[in-house]
């Protein structure tokens, strides 16, 4: 099995965008695996995307596991700007 680096990015497609007032809720699907991740606090000033658009996710292990969660997943645009993050 190949080690995943914090600099690795995985292409994903936006599945759904929900306006939550001050934030967007964004569901993306990693293209090669079909795995989905929800990002619940994406700032509108950084987000001008719609379902079907391509973004990127990056992962890194948490320093200390939080309950059953062990990874931090970040959402990036094509310019490597971090748009949001979540813990899975």
C-alpha positions as CSV (number, residue, x, y, z in Angstrom):
1,X,0.0,0.0,0.0
2,X,1.3,3.4,-0.9
3,X,1.7,6.1,1.8
4,X,-0.4,9.2,1.3
5,X,1.4,12.5,1.8
6,X,-0.2,15.7,3.1
7,X,0.7,17.3,-0.2
8,X,-1.2,14.7,-2.3
9,X,-4.5,15.9,-3.8
10,X,-7.3,13.8,-5.1
11,X,-9.7,15.0,-7.8
12,X,-13.4,15.2,-6.7
13,X,-16.6,16.3,-8.2
14,X,-19.1,18.5,-6.5
15,X,-22.4,16.6,-5.9
16,X,-24.4,19.1,-4.0
17,X,-24.2,22.7,-2.7
18,X,-26.6,23.9,0.1
19,X,-26.8,27.6,1.1
20,X,-26.8,27.8,4.9
21,X,-26.9,31.6,5.3
22,X,-23.3,32.5,6.2
23,X,-21.9,29.3,4.9
24,X,-22.3,26.7,2.1
25,X,-22.7,22.9,2.8
26,X,-20.8,21.1,0.0
27,X,-20.8,17.4,-0.8
28,X,-18.0,16.1,-3.0
29,X,-17.3,12.7,-4.5
30,X,-13.8,11.4,-5.0
31,X,-13.7,10.4,-8.6
32,X,-11.6,7.2,-8.5
33,X,-13.2,5.6,-5.3
34,X,-16.7,7.1,-5.3
35,X,-16.3,8.0,-1.6
36,X,-18.2,11.1,-0.5
37,X,-17.3,13.8,2.0
38,X,-19.5,16.7,3.3
39,X,-18.0,20.0,4.2
40,X,-20.4,22.1,6.3
41,X,-18.7,25.5,6.7
42,X,-17.4,26.6,3.3
43,X,-17.2,30.4,3.1
44,X,-19.2,32.0,0.3
45,X,-16.4,34.6,-0.5
46,X,-14.1,31.7,-1.5
47,X,-16.7,29.5,-3.2
48,X,-18.0,30.1,-6.8
49,X,-18.7,26.5,-7.8
50,X,-21.7,24.4,-8.7
51,X,-22.5,20.7,-8.9
52,X,-20.4,18.9,-11.5
53,X,-17.4,21.2,-11.0
54,X,-14.0,19.7,-10.1
55,X,-12.2,20.4,-6.9
56,X,-9.5,18.5,-4.9
57,X,-9.3,16.9,-1.5
58,X,-6.2,16.3,0.7
59,X,-5.9,14.2,3.8
60,X,-3.7,14.0,6.8
61,X,-3.8,11.9,10.0
62,X,-4.9,13.7,13.2
63,X,-2.1,14.1,15.8
64,X,-4.5,12.7,18.4
65,X,-7.6,10.6,17.3
66,X,-10.9,12.2,18.2
67,X,-13.3,9.5,19.2
68,X,-13.5,7.2,16.2
69,X,-12.2,9.9,13.8
70,X,-8.6,9.7,12.6
71,X,-8.2,11.9,9.5
72,X,-8.5,15.6,8.6
73,X,-9.8,16.1,5.1
74,X,-9.4,19.4,3.4
75,X,-11.2,20.8,0.3
76,X,-9.0,22.7,-2.2
77,X,-9.5,24.6,-5.4
78,X,-7.3,24.2,-8.5
79,X,-4.9,26.9,-7.2
80,X,-4.4,24.9,-3.9
81,X,-6.4,27.4,-1.8
82,X,-8.0,25.6,1.2
83,X,-11.7,26.2,1.0
84,X,-12.9,24.1,4.0
85,X,-11.9,21.1,6.2
86,X,-13.6,18.3,8.2
87,X,-12.7,15.4,10.4
88,X,-13.6,11.8,9.4
